[in-house]
Amino acid sequence: MTRNDEWAPPACTLPTAERPVRLTEFDDLFTFALREQRRLAPTRLRWWLDPAAGPTARDLAGRESSCCAFFSFTVRPVEGAVRVDVAVPAAYVDVLDALAARALSRMPR
């Protein structure tokens, strides 16, 4: 994902004008709540978030999957954290790659 929106595939129905706002929401989630990221498979990613981020993660995941139906998000509390599993069909691995890179670049060190 880049600020200039090159990452968004044609299947994304989020209006172009709203995309920078959505990117900022993801950036904030990654910056303030992302504890760990694991790539489970080429089409699957897992984030461990601060437990306080649960409502925000659920809301953001729901809105993102409604405009980008190829994303599948599962958000659940697990062992003092919030676990978010993200999956995409094989045709969208490049979008998941971009999202994973963006998350890592903003994750607190």
Backbone as CSV, one residue per row, in Angstrom:
resi,resn,N_x,N_y,N_z,CA_x,CA_y,CA_z,C_x,C_y,C_z
1,MET,0.844,-1.175,0.000,0.000,0.000,0.000,0.888,1.237,0.000
2,THR,0.514,2.173,-0.780,1.260,3.421,-0.817,0.280,4.564,-0.676
3,ARG,0.784,5.700,-0.334,-0.082,6.866,-0.189,-0.761,7.237,-1.499
4,ASN,-0.109,6.937,-2.631,-0.703,7.341,-3.902,-1.728,6.335,-4.416
5,ASP,-2.094,5.353,-3.590,-3.213,4.464,-3.872,-2.949,3.461,-4.992
6,GLU,-1.707,3.217,-5.360,-1.403,2.259,-6.412,-1.759,0.833,-6.008
7,TRP,-1.892,0.559,-4.740,-2.127,-0.794,-4.251,-3.555,-1.272,-4.461
8,ALA,-4.492,-0.367,-4.544,-5.901,-0.762,-4.557,-6.269,-1.439,-5.880
9,PRO,-6.715,-2.685,-5.801,-7.121,-3.392,-7.030,-8.494,-2.915,-7.490
10,PRO,-8.849,-3.214,-8.726,-10.158,-2.804,-9.238,-11.327,-3.352,-8.409
11,ALA,-11.137,-4.465,-7.709,-12.215,-5.040,-6.897,-12.561,-4.173,-5.685
12,CYS,-11.715,-3.234,-5.332,-11.973,-2.359,-4.188,-13.032,-1.332,-4.564
13,THR,-14.103,-1.274,-3.776,-15.197,-0.348,-4.067,-15.176,0.900,-3.192
14,LEU,-14.157,1.039,-2.342,-14.056,2.243,-1.507,-13.813,3.438,-2.427
15,PRO,-14.610,4.482,-2.302,-14.391,5.652,-3.158,-12.960,6.182,-3.024
16,THR,-12.408,6.583,-4.133,-11.021,7.046,-4.174,-10.753,8.133,-3.138
17,ALA,-11.678,9.044,-2.966,-11.490,10.144,-2.013,-11.385,9.655,-0.571
18,GLU,-11.962,8.489,-0.263,-11.938,7.962,1.103,-10.720,7.085,1.390
19,ARG,-9.981,6.697,0.374,-8.856,5.774,0.553,-7.740,6.327,1.434
20,PRO,-7.354,7.596,1.301,-6.316,8.107,2.212,-6.739,8.057,3.686
21,VAL,-8.014,8.288,3.948,-8.521,8.231,5.326,-8.417,6.801,5.847
22,ARG,-8.781,5.836,5.028,-8.701,4.426,5.441,-7.253,4.021,5.695
23,LEU,-6.338,4.454,4.841,-4.920,4.156,5.049,-4.436,4.722,6.378
24,THR,-4.874,5.922,6.690,-4.501,6.540,7.965,-5.051,5.737,9.138
25,GLU,-6.258,5.219,9.008,-6.827,4.388,10.073,-5.992,3.127,10.291
26,PHE,-5.590,2.471,9.197,-4.715,1.309,9.328,-3.368,1.711,9.917
27,ASP,-2.805,2.809,9.448,-1.521,3.271,9.977,-1.593,3.492,11.478
28,ASP,-2.664,4.133,11.930,-2.828,4.381,13.366,-2.938,3.067,14.139
29,LEU,-3.702,2.120,13.612,-3.821,0.822,14.270,-2.452,0.155,14.383
30,PHE,-1.703,0.149,13.299,-0.381,-0.479,13.314,0.570,0.253,14.258
31,THR,0.554,1.571,14.226,1.486,2.372,15.029,1.222,2.237,16.521
32,PHE,-0.043,2.221,16.903,-0.382,2.261,18.316,-0.751,0.913,18.929
33,ALA,-1.029,-0.101,18.096,-1.515,-1.347,18.676,-0.814,-2.614,18.209
34,LEU,-0.125,-2.581,17.086,0.469,-3.805,16.554,1.663,-4.239,17.400
35,ARG,1.566,-5.453,17.934,2.643,-6.022,18.750,3.502,-6.999,17.958
36,GLU,2.850,-7.721,17.045,3.555,-8.757,16.294,2.785,-9.048,15.010
37,GLN,3.531,-9.439,13.989,2.918,-9.863,12.735,3.584,-11.160,12.296
38,ARG,2.785,-12.110,11.850,3.305,-13.381,11.332,2.651,-13.682,9.996
39,ARG,3.455,-14.142,9.071,2.918,-14.592,7.781,2.710,-16.088,7.894
40,LEU,1.480,-16.531,7.899,1.140,-17.935,8.086,1.216,-18.719,6.785
41,ALA,0.970,-18.038,5.682,0.990,-18.633,4.343,0.995,-17.470,3.366
42,PRO,1.268,-17.712,2.100,1.242,-16.592,1.150,-0.075,-15.814,1.160
43,THR,-1.160,-16.489,1.458,-2.475,-15.840,1.452,-3.017,-15.529,2.846
44,ARG,-2.199,-15.757,3.886,-2.685,-15.563,5.261,-1.668,-14.816,6.117
45,LEU,-2.197,-13.911,6.918,-1.394,-13.051,7.772,-2.054,-13.009,9.148
46,ARG,-1.244,-12.903,10.187,-1.790,-12.787,11.545,-1.133,-11.618,12.258
47,TRP,-1.977,-10.793,12.884,-1.503,-9.691,13.722,-1.898,-9.967,15.160
48,TRP,-1.020,-9.583,16.084,-1.318,-9.564,17.511,-1.343,-8.100,17.911
49,LEU,-2.473,-7.667,18.437,-2.675,-6.267,18.801,-2.848,-6.109,20.300
50,ASP,-2.602,-4.901,20.772,-2.904,-4.532,22.146,-4.392,-4.793,22.380
51,PRO,-4.762,-5.339,23.538,-6.172,-5.677,23.776,-7.126,-4.484,23.701
52,ALA,-6.645,-3.301,23.995,-7.509,-2.122,23.926,-7.931,-1.802,22.494
53,ALA,-7.245,-2.368,21.518,-7.538,-2.082,20.108,-8.644,-2.958,19.535
54,GLY,-9.206,-3.841,20.331,-10.224,-4.757,19.834,-11.386,-4.089,19.113
55,PRO,-12.066,-3.138,19.741,-13.205,-2.506,19.057,-12.795,-1.794,17.760
56,THR,-11.659,-1.117,17.784,-11.177,-0.424,16.587,-10.855,-1.421,15.488
57,ALA,-10.183,-2.513,15.842,-9.819,-3.530,14.848,-11.064,-4.166,14.236
58,ARG,-12.063,-4.468,15.061,-13.291,-5.067,14.545,-14.014,-4.122,13.577
59,ASP,-14.104,-2.869,13.985,-14.772,-1.872,13.152,-14.033,-1.690,11.818
60,LEU,-12.740,-1.524,11.884,-11.946,-1.311,10.675,-11.994,-2.538,9.763
61,ALA,-11.861,-3.719,10.336,-11.919,-4.951,9.544,-13.281,-5.097,8.857
62,GLY,-14.345,-4.778,9.565,-15.676,-4.869,8.978,-15.862,-3.910,7.820
63,ARG,-15.404,-2.689,8.008,-15.541,-1.709,6.932,-14.658,-2.058,5.742
64,GLU,-13.458,-2.560,6.004,-12.551,-2.909,4.903,-13.068,-4.094,4.103
65,SER,-13.582,-5.105,4.780,-14.082,-6.262,4.038,-15.388,-5.941,3.295
66,SER,-16.097,-4.887,3.699,-17.313,-4.524,2.968,-17.003,-3.826,1.652
67,CYS,-15.862,-3.170,1.543,-15.510,-2.513,0.281,-14.503,-3.330,-0.525
68,CYS,-13.786,-4.196,0.133,-12.811,-5.074,-0.528,-13.181,-6.504,-0.148
69,ALA,-14.150,-7.050,-0.849,-14.736,-8.347,-0.496,-13.734,-9.494,-0.562
70,PHE,-12.597,-9.282,-1.184,-11.584,-10.337,-1.255,-10.855,-10.520,0.073
71,PHE,-10.950,-9.551,0.982,-10.336,-9.672,2.305,-11.260,-10.451,3.232
72,SER,-10.662,-11.300,4.042,-11.371,-11.969,5.116,-10.618,-11.666,6.405
73,PHE,-11.291,-11.047,7.365,-10.699,-10.710,8.653,-11.416,-11.481,9.752
74,THR,-10.658,-12.058,10.661,-11.209,-12.664,11.856,-10.535,-11.993,13.039
75,VAL,-11.323,-11.358,13.886,-10.802,-10.612,15.031,-11.321,-11.279,16.292
76,ARG,-10.394,-11.655,17.191,-10.829,-12.292,18.442,-9.821,-12.023,19.557
77,PRO,-10.322,-11.916,20.790,-9.424,-11.780,21.934,-8.774,-13.132,22.232
78,VAL,-7.469,-13.117,22.470,-6.722,-14.341,22.765,-5.560,-13.991,23.694
79,GLU,-5.491,-14.639,24.829,-4.325,-14.550,25.729,-3.808,-13.128,25.960
80,GLY,-4.664,-12.230,26.412,-4.233,-10.880,26.738,-3.914,-10.016,25.530
81,ALA,-4.423,-10.376,24.376,-4.199,-9.605,23.158,-5.419,-9.759,22.260
82,VAL,-5.381,-9.098,21.139,-6.384,-9.282,20.101,-5.652,-9.888,18.910
83,ARG,-6.174,-11.014,18.429,-5.574,-11.673,17.268,-6.441,-11.371,16.052
84,VAL,-5.786,-10.907,15.009,-6.474,-10.620,13.759,-5.863,-11.505,12.686
85,ASP,-6.685,-12.365,12.105,-6.258,-13.182,10.978,-6.804,-12.545,9.711
86,VAL,-5.913,-12.365,8.747,-6.271,-11.740,7.481,-5.993,-12.758,6.384
87,ALA,-6.966,-12.963,5.512,-6.784,-13.904,4.407,-7.297,-13.279,3.115
88,VAL,-6.669,-13.699,2.014,-7.077,-13.259,0.683,-6.984,-14.448,-0.270
89,PRO,-7.720,-14.430,-1.363,-7.514,-15.438,-2.400,-6.137,-15.236,-3.046
90,ALA,-5.626,-16.261,-3.663,-4.288,-16.213,-4.267,-4.119,-15.050,-5.245
91,ALA,-5.156,-14.653,-5.921,-5.071,-13.552,-6.890,-4.745,-12.213,-6.240
92,TYR,-4.899,-12.122,-4.910,-4.682,-10.863,-4.201,-3.491,-10.912,-3.243
93,VAL,-2.584,-11.831,-3.454,-1.406,-11.933,-2.593,-0.594,-10.639,-2.612
94,ASP,-0.520,-9.983,-3.758,0.243,-8.739,-3.830,-0.359,-7.654,-2.933
95,VAL,-1.678,-7.637,-2.790,-2.329,-6.666,-1.899,-2.010,-7.020,-0.446
96,LEU,-2.041,-8.298,-0.106,-1.690,-8.726,1.250,-0.223,-8.428,1.537
97,ASP,0.650,-8.631,0.552,2.067,-8.289,0.710,2.231,-6.812,1.047
98,ALA,1.509,-5.969,0.333,1.600,-4.523,0.565,1.080,-4.152,1.953
99,LEU,-0.012,-4.779,2.368,-0.564,-4.514,3.694,0.408,-4.967,4.781
100,ALA,1.014,-6.130,4.602,1.987,-6.642,5.578,3.200,-5.720,5.669
101,ALA,3.690,-5.245,4.542,4.839,-4.336,4.542,4.486,-3.028,5.235
102,ARG,3.289,-2.531,4.978,2.848,-1.289,5.610,2.758,-1.471,7.126
103,ALA,2.191,-2.590,7.563,2.073,-2.857,8.998,3.447,-2.897,9.655
104,LEU,4.366,-3.645,9.062,5.714,-3.744,9.639,6.426,-2.412,9.703
105,SER,6.219,-1.587,8.707,6.901,-0.293,8.680,6.400,0.654,9.757
106,ARG,5.211,0.392,10.285,4.634,1.271,11.309,4.586,0.649,12.700
107,MET,4.911,-0.622,12.799,4.873,-1.313,14.082,5.923,-0.724,15.017
108,PRO,5.550,-0.465,16.267,6.531,0.052,17.227,7.688,-0.916,17.393
109,ARG,8.865,-0.396,17.504,10.071,-1.230,17.665,10.414,-1.395,19.113
